[in-house]
Amino acid sequence: MRNNMRTFILILFVLPLSLHAQTKKELMDQVDQQKSTIDSLQKVIANFENIVENRDRSINILKEDRNTLGQEILDFQALVRAQRVDIAKLKKQTEIGTAKVIQLDNKIARLKVKEGKIWTINQIICDYTTGVTVDSLGNPVIEEVHIFFKSINGEMLTDISQNKFGPQIYSSLHPEHSLRFPITFSAGESFGIQIFKGPLNNLKPLDAKVICSYTEKDI
């Protein structure tokens, strides 16, 4: 009877301690589990911040790329417009234009190219000779024809009284002495010619008309 009482008292004393120990362990387990959960959540939050940062960086890069692309498009459009202008200019330059002829003589002071036009002198057509004479020995002599630029853009180039001669543009017997065609004059430019007969060492003004073949086109 006494032993049973002792056992009962021991049980009453040990049982609460066992229950307390079990409860404390469960609480510690819960604390550990919650701590693990907190750590996991903190890692998720930290990773989320990285995700947001990467997203913002990607958005900024995308904005920069979009701005760069927009500027490249504007630059390309400007280049296309400039090339169109160049192409239009080149087309005008490569146009043949309108072929024309005009009679010239020593009485025409000068010819001036109109604004917005270009003249391309293609050929000067003149008599091969003014006649055939004989020298003191009775040898036949062909009387030559020579044409010089009298003036270009108002500058006097040929003046026989001063024995001054500008560029030669026609020689009936010595074409190698003449400038080669075509010769181009732009808008606002002007020129005049002087026609002579005889040898180069004894030139005299020739009252004759020559044909000037030229092409006129718009600038």
C-alpha positions, 0 to 999 in steps of 0.5 A: 500500500505504501509502495503504491502511494509512492509510485503514485506520488512519483507519477504526479511529480514526473508527469508534468515535467515530461509534459513540459519538456515535450511542449518546450521541444515542440515550441523550439521546433516551431521556432526553428521552422518559422525561422527557416520560413523567415529565412526562405522568405527573406531570400525570396524578397532579396531575389525579388529585389534583384528581379525588380532591379534587373527588370528596371535595368532591362526597361532602361536599356530598352528605352535607350535602344528605342531612343537610339533606334528613333534617332537612327530612323530620323538620320536615315530619313534625312540621308534618304532626303539628301540622296533624293536631292543629289539624285535630282541634281545629277539627273539634271546634270545628265540631261542632254538638254535642247540642241540649238544653233546661232549665227555669230559675227564680229558685230555681236559684242557678247552672248550671255547665258540666262539664269537657270541655264547652262550652255555647252558649246559643241562646235563652231562651223565656218568656211574652210577658207575665204579664197585662194591667192598667190604669193610673190612667186606665183604659188597658190596660198589658201587664205586661212580663217581663225576665230578667237574668244574676244572676251569672257565674262567681260574681260577683253582677251583679243585686241588686234590693235594691241596684237593681243589674242585670247584662246583660239576656238577655230582654225581652218588649217591648224585645228591643233591650235584650237581649244577642244570642244565642248566648252561649257558656260554657266548661268550669268556667264558671257562670251564674245568672238572675233573672226579673222582671215589670213596667216597668224602673223598677218591677221585681218578682221573678217566680215563673215558669219559663223554657226555656233552649235550648242546645247542649252539645259536647265540647271 
